[in-house]
Amino acid sequence: MNINIKATNLEHTDAIDSYMKKKAEAFGKLIDLSNNQTFIYVELEKTRPDQQNGEDLYRAEVTIDHTGEMFYADVAAHDLYAAIDLVKDEILRKIKKTHGKKDDIMRRGMRKVKKLLRFNR
């Protein structure tokens, strides 16, 4: 697993680095992160103040390239750590959805094979 973290308009600290790496470990439950072909690109950014209340917005963007599959999520929040948590949840949801579709396609195919085998009796 290769993690590239880019910080724009904010200081890239070791605390942010370790927090993001800890959150990236959650992807290991669904994706094989021991593979050297898995790349995680993270961009953390402090954007312009929110126009309604004047607070700074933090944007977290994650792109995962896992052996040809691409997963992308982008979230903005008023706290950097909250944005990281939200983007982690969003990317996990997308990974689960993709794996669920693959399982459904496999099950449908196996149902057709089973149906053909029944008629051949």
PyMOL commands that set and color helices and strands:
alter all, ss='L'
color gray80, all
select helices_A, chain A and resi 14-29+80-119
alter helices_A, ss='H'
color red, helices_A
select strands_A, chain A and resi 2-8+38-49+56-66+69-77
alter strands_A, ss='S'
color yellow, strands_A
deselect
rebuild
show_as cartoon
